[in-house]
Every structure is written in structure tokens, then in C-alpha cells.
Amino acid sequence: RALRIEERKTEQAHFVLGYPALNRHDPDRHMLSLLSVILGGTMSSRLFSEVREKRGLCYYVHSDTEFFHDVGLFGASAGVDPKRVEEAVQVTVDEFRALADGRKPVTAEELQRAKDNISGKFVLDLEDSESVAQYVGMRQLLQGTIESPEALLKKYQAVELSQIQALAERLLKDQVPRFAVVGPFNDSSMFERAIGL
């Protein structure tokens, strides 16, 4: 199902939208991680700026990525005022579409900030021996191979604008997201309009 509504009497409406994306073995997964940071991974990201700062539509908003063995997900989550949920969903979906169709392509500055963000977090996460052991163990367990931190960081740094824009187009263009919302709603029509069903 592309749309699911869980009706509850809540002060906030919480929604999640997602597009089918890359599995954990895909060689482009590091590019998707960068794209996720650009779209909604930091306080200077597109979703945070557009949905929260400029319009005041949400309490929180962020992008989401999941890499499983055979499938993956790229999307966003937000907590919003139920009275303004349709606008919040429309603006969020439009940020994905604008990225995919070239209306708002990734800029060199955005890409560099995302590289710096991921690299900085990654280095900090590996500061103690327990974290290093977890990194090595999870890589071996889930992927059957151990990629050194240095090799992974080089992959992030090597990503070019044309590559990341092509990935956004491949994953998002002409795609309708899967969508779920929890809140005081019993009518799906406004959500169908917002996500383009």
C-alpha cells in the first residue's frame, strides 16, 4: 500500500514518507548517504530550512535512509501541527521532486558540507576501541567484507556533483512515495493530493 493512516487523537501528527532506494551492497550507497545529509541531515539541510525555519510547519523533520540486504529506503520523517499537515507534506514531497527534476540541483557548497559532516562524524565515532570493533564486526557480519575507514572516507570525498545529481534523478524522478501518518485523521484525500496519488 502506498498510503496508510493510523487515526489517533494526538497533539502532533507524525508522518513518514519513503522511496525505494539502494541495498547495503550497492556501490552507490555512500552517495545516497551524502544526499540524505543534504536533504535533511543537519540544521542547514533543505528540509530543516524549508519546512521548519522558513514556514514553521514542523516540530522536527529529518531525512531517512535504510540499507537492507535486498532493498533500501530514502525518505523523510516529521512531526507537525495536525491543522497544517497537508502543507507540510506537500512542501516535504516537493523538496524531493525539486531535487530529482533539477529545479533545485545539489550545489558544490552543499556537497562539500555533507562530505565534511559525514567525515567528521565518522572519525569521532571511531575514537574508541569498542567503536572500532563494532565497525569491523558489523561490516564482516552484514557485508562479508571489511572496508577500511580510510577507504570509505576516500569514497565520500571522491563523489562529484554530476554523480549525486544523477543518483537523485534515478531514485526519485517520476516516483510516488510510500506514505504513513499517525494523527487525528480519517480522510485520506488530502494526503493523496499531497503525495500525488
N, C-alpha and C positions, 0 to 999 in steps of 0.2 A: 504494500500500500504506500502511495506517495504522500498521504496526508493522514495524520492521526490527531484527534482532540481528546484530551483527558479532562473532563469537566470537574472542576473543584472550586470551592469558594476560597480563593486566595487573594491576598492584597497585591501580590505581584503575579504577572503572567511570565512563565518561563518557556522559552521556545528553543528548539534545536533544528537546524537545517543542515543537510549534508548532500554532497555529490559523491558518486562512486569515484574512487581515486586509485592510488598505487599500493601494491602489496609490499611487504617488507623486503622482498628480494629484487624489486625493481631498481635498476641502476640510476633512475632519476629521483629517488626518494629524498635525497639531500636537497634537491632543487625545490621540492614541494615543501620541505621544512622552512626554507627561506621564504617562499611565497606566503606561507602561513604567518610568519613573523610580520611580513609587510602588511598583510591584510588585517590581522587582529592580534598580534602577539605582544605588543608593547603599548605604552601610553601615547606614543606618537604614531601608532598604526592608523590605517584608514578607517576601520570600523570604530575604534575608540574616538577618533577625531570627528567623524561624520555623525555617528549615531548618538554618542554621549555628549561630546563637548559642544558641537555646533547646534544640535537640535534638542538636547536634554531629554532624549526618548527612553533612556535605559538607566538601570542601576549598575549593571555590569554588562560587558559584551567582550567576547574574545573569539578568536578563530580556533578550530579544532582539526587535528589530524590524527588518524589511527592507521597503523600499518600491521595488517594481519598476514597470515601465511598465503592466503589466496586472494584477498580483496583488501581494499583500503577505503578511507573516508577523508574528505576535505570539506569543512563546513564551518559553522559558527553557532554560538550559544549566546542567549541574552536573557536578562530579567527586566521586564518593562511594566509600566503602568497599563493595566488592562484596557483603560479607555483610549490609549494611544498605540495599542499593539499592532493594528493594521499598518499604520505609518512606519512603525519600527521595522516590521517585517519587510515592507516594500523597500525601505532605504537599505536594509542589510542585503537583500537579494540584488538590488541594483548595483551595489559595490562589487559583487561577484561578476555581474554581467558587464559592467563598465571595464573591469579588468580583462575579461575574456574577449570583448569585441573591439578593444583598442581605444575606447573613449577616454580611458584613464590608464594608459600603459605604465608599467613599472619604470621608475626613473633611476638613474645612476645613483643618486643620493639615497633613495630608499633601499636599493640593493646593497649598498655599502653598509648602511646602518644595520640591516638584517644580518649581514656577514659578521659584523663586529659584535652584535648581540649574541648570536649563536656561538661564536668562537669564545667570547668572554664567559658565558655560562658554562660551556663545555669544559673549559680549563678549570674554572672554580669547582665544578662538580667532581673533578678528578684529583682534588688536592690531598685526599687521604687514602690510605691503602685499602680500606674497606670499599670505597667507591670504585677504585681501580679494579679490585677483584670482582665486584658486581658487574662492571662494564665488560670485562673479559668473559665472565661466566655466562652472562645473558647473550652475548654475541655468539658464543660457541653453542649454547643451548638452542637459540632461536634461528640462527642462520647457518650453523655448521662451519663457520669460519670466523677468524678473529682479525678484524681490520684495525691496524694501529690507530691511536688517536691522531697522530701526525698525518697519516694518510687521509683520514676522514676530514680533518681541517683543510687539507690541500684541496679536496673536492669542493668544499664550500667556497673557498676563495677563488676557485677557477671558474665558477659559474658566471656566464655572461648575460647581459640584458636580453639578447635575442633568444637565448635558450629558455630563460624563465618566462618570457612572454609567450613563447611557443607552447610551453607546458600549460600555462593558464588557458590558452585557447583550446588546446587538445582536451583538457579535462572539463572545461566549463561551457564552452560555446554551444549554444542551442540545447543545453541540458536543463531539465526541470529538476529542482532539488527535491529530496525527500524531506518531509517536514512534520514535526510533532510539537504540540503545545499543551501546557498544563495551565488551567485558569478557569475563570467563570464564563465559559463559552459553551453554547450548544448549537451554534450555527457555523458551518464550515465555509460559507460563501465568501466572506471577506478574506479568509486565508487562501482560498482558491484563486481569488483575484490577485492577491499579493505575490504568490509564487508562480502564477502563470498557468494554472491547470485549466 
